[in-house]
Amino acid sequence: MDDRNKTDGQGGERRPEESDAELQGRLRGLGGALDRVRAEKRAEAKPAEPDRTSTSAGMTLAFRLGSEFVAGVLVGAGIGWGIDRLFGTSPWGMIVFLLFGFGAAVANMLRAAGETGRTPPKGGR
C-alpha cells in the first residue's frame, strides 16, 4: 500500500517527506508536553475543602424557620387560652387563635425564606 495516498486525519493530505517514524516522534513529543502540562496543573490545584459556610447557613435558616413556626403557634394558643379564661368561651378562643397563630407562623416562615433569596438593592438601602 502506498503511504502517499493517506491523509493526516484532519482532511489534509500527508506531506510526502513525512515518514511514519517522524510522525511517531512528533506524537511522542506532543504526548510528553501534554503530560508536563497536566502535571503542572495537578501541582497548582489545591485540595478541595468542604464548604462549611453553605451547610451552616442552611442550618441557621432551618432553625430560624422552625423557631418562627413554633413561636407563632404558641403565641396564638396562648392568646386563645387567655381569652377563654377571661370570657369563659372555652374551647372556641383557643381553637380560633390557634388557627390565627398557625397562619401567622406560615406567613412569617414564607417572609423569612424569601429574604434569603433576595439581593440587597443598589444604593445601600
Sine and cosine of phi, psi and omega as CSV:
sin_phi,cos_phi,sin_psi,cos_psi,sin_omega,cos_omega
0.00,0.00,0.63,-0.77,-0.09,-1.00
-1.00,-0.01,0.83,-0.56,-0.02,-1.00
-0.94,0.34,-0.30,0.95,-0.06,-1.00
-0.94,0.33,-0.30,0.95,-0.01,-1.00
-1.00,-0.03,-0.08,1.00,0.00,-1.00
-0.98,0.20,0.48,-0.88,0.04,-1.00
-0.98,-0.20,0.16,-0.99,-0.02,-1.00
-1.00,0.02,0.14,0.99,0.04,-1.00
1.00,0.03,-0.13,0.99,0.00,-1.00
-0.87,-0.49,0.39,0.92,0.05,-1.00
1.00,0.03,-0.14,0.99,0.00,-1.00
-0.99,-0.15,0.34,-0.94,0.02,-1.00
-0.99,0.15,0.58,-0.81,0.06,-1.00
-0.96,0.30,0.66,-0.75,0.05,-1.00
-0.95,0.31,0.68,-0.73,-0.08,-1.00
-0.90,0.45,-0.43,0.90,-0.06,-1.00
-0.98,0.21,-0.23,0.97,0.01,-1.00
-1.00,0.06,0.83,-0.56,0.05,-1.00
-0.99,-0.16,0.14,-0.99,0.01,-1.00
-0.90,0.44,-0.56,0.83,0.01,-1.00
-0.91,0.41,-0.65,0.76,0.03,-1.00
-0.91,0.42,-0.66,0.75,0.01,-1.00
-0.90,0.43,-0.64,0.77,0.04,-1.00
-0.90,0.43,-0.61,0.79,0.04,-1.00
-0.90,0.43,-0.69,0.73,0.04,-1.00
-0.90,0.44,-0.64,0.77,0.02,-1.00
-0.90,0.44,-0.68,0.73,0.04,-1.00
-0.90,0.43,-0.63,0.78,0.02,-1.00
-0.90,0.44,-0.69,0.73,0.03,-1.00
-0.92,0.39,-0.62,0.78,0.04,-1.00
-0.89,0.45,-0.65,0.76,0.04,-1.00
-0.91,0.42,-0.67,0.74,0.03,-1.00
-0.90,0.44,-0.65,0.76,0.03,-1.00
-0.90,0.43,-0.65,0.76,0.05,-1.00
-0.89,0.46,-0.65,0.76,0.02,-1.00
-0.90,0.43,-0.67,0.74,0.00,-1.00
-0.91,0.42,-0.66,0.75,0.04,-1.00
-0.90,0.44,-0.64,0.77,0.01,-1.00
-0.91,0.42,-0.65,0.76,0.04,-1.00
-0.89,0.45,-0.67,0.74,0.01,-1.00
-0.89,0.45,-0.66,0.75,0.02,-1.00
-0.91,0.41,-0.60,0.80,0.00,-1.00
-0.93,0.37,-0.56,0.83,-0.01,-1.00
-0.97,0.23,-0.48,0.88,-0.08,-1.00
-0.94,0.34,0.73,-0.68,0.05,-1.00
-1.00,0.07,0.48,-0.87,0.09,-1.00
-0.91,0.41,0.65,-0.76,-0.05,-1.00
-0.96,0.29,0.80,-0.60,0.06,-1.00
-0.98,-0.19,0.56,-0.83,0.02,-1.00
-0.90,0.43,0.62,-0.79,-0.01,-1.00
-0.99,0.11,0.99,-0.13,-0.05,-1.00
-0.99,0.16,-0.31,0.95,-0.02,-1.00
-0.93,0.36,-0.60,0.80,-0.03,-1.00
-0.94,0.33,-0.61,0.79,0.00,-1.00
-0.95,0.30,-0.62,0.78,0.02,-1.00
-0.94,0.34,-0.58,0.82,0.04,-1.00
-0.92,0.38,-0.61,0.79,0.04,-1.00
-0.92,0.39,-0.65,0.76,0.03,-1.00
-0.92,0.38,-0.61,0.79,0.04,-1.00
-0.88,0.48,-0.71,0.70,0.01,-1.00
-0.91,0.42,-0.65,0.76,0.00,-1.00
-0.90,0.44,-0.70,0.71,0.03,-1.00
-0.91,0.41,-0.61,0.80,0.02,-1.00
-0.91,0.42,-0.72,0.70,-0.01,-1.00
-0.90,0.43,-0.67,0.75,0.01,-1.00
-0.90,0.44,-0.70,0.72,-0.01,-1.00
-0.93,0.37,-0.57,0.82,0.04,-1.00
-0.92,0.39,-0.60,0.80,0.02,-1.00
-0.92,0.39,-0.76,0.65,-0.02,-1.00
-0.89,0.46,-0.67,0.74,-0.01,-1.00
-0.89,0.45,-0.68,0.74,0.01,-1.00
-0.89,0.46,-0.70,0.72,0.00,-1.00
-0.92,0.39,-0.68,0.73,0.00,-1.00
-0.92,0.40,-0.63,0.78,0.04,-1.00
-0.91,0.42,-0.69,0.72,0.05,-1.00
-0.88,0.48,-0.69,0.73,0.02,-1.00
-0.91,0.41,-0.63,0.78,0.03,-1.00
-0.90,0.44,-0.69,0.72,0.03,-1.00
-0.90,0.43,-0.68,0.73,0.03,-1.00
-0.89,0.46,-0.66,0.75,0.03,-1.00
-0.90,0.44,-0.67,0.74,0.03,-1.00
-0.89,0.45,-0.68,0.73,0.01,-1.00
-0.91,0.41,-0.64,0.77,0.04,-1.00
-0.88,0.48,-0.68,0.73,0.01,-1.00
-0.92,0.39,-0.61,0.80,-0.05,-1.00
-0.96,0.29,-0.70,0.71,-0.10,-1.00
-0.97,-0.26,-0.12,0.99,0.01,-1.00
0.94,0.35,0.59,0.81,-0.04,-1.00
-0.97,-0.23,0.42,0.91,-0.09,-1.00
-0.82,0.58,0.69,-0.73,-0.02,1.00
-0.98,-0.18,0.23,0.97,-0.16,-0.99
-0.93,0.38,-0.63,0.77,0.04,-1.00
-0.89,0.45,-0.67,0.74,0.01,-1.00
-0.89,0.45,-0.69,0.73,-0.02,-1.00
-0.90,0.43,-0.75,0.67,-0.06,-1.00
-0.90,0.43,-0.75,0.67,-0.06,-1.00
-0.97,0.25,-0.40,0.92,0.14,-0.99
-0.91,0.41,-0.64,0.76,0.06,-1.00
-0.92,0.38,-0.64,0.77,0.07,-1.00
-0.89,0.46,-0.66,0.75,0.03,-1.00
-0.89,0.45,-0.63,0.77,0.05,-1.00
-0.89,0.46,-0.71,0.71,0.03,-1.00
-0.89,0.45,-0.67,0.74,0.03,-1.00
-0.91,0.42,-0.61,0.79,0.01,-1.00
-0.90,0.43,-0.68,0.73,0.02,-1.00
-0.91,0.41,-0.66,0.75,0.03,-1.00
-0.89,0.46,-0.66,0.75,0.03,-1.00
-0.91,0.41,-0.62,0.78,0.03,-1.00
-0.90,0.44,-0.69,0.73,0.02,-1.00
-0.90,0.43,-0.64,0.77,0.02,-1.00
-0.91,0.42,-0.70,0.72,-0.01,-1.00
-0.92,0.39,-0.63,0.77,0.02,-1.00
-0.94,0.35,-0.54,0.84,0.03,-1.00
-0.94,0.34,-0.46,0.89,0.00,-1.00
-0.93,0.38,-0.51,0.86,-0.07,-1.00
-0.95,0.32,-0.46,0.89,-0.04,-1.00
-1.00,0.03,-0.17,0.98,-0.04,-1.00
-0.99,0.11,0.57,-0.82,0.16,-0.99
-0.99,-0.15,0.58,-0.81,-0.02,-1.00
-0.91,0.42,0.60,-0.80,-0.01,-1.00
-0.93,0.38,0.44,-0.90,0.02,-1.00
-0.95,0.30,0.69,-0.72,-0.01,-1.00
0.91,-0.42,-0.06,1.00,0.13,-0.99
0.99,0.15,0.18,0.98,0.01,-1.00
-0.99,-0.14,0.00,0.00,0.00,0.00
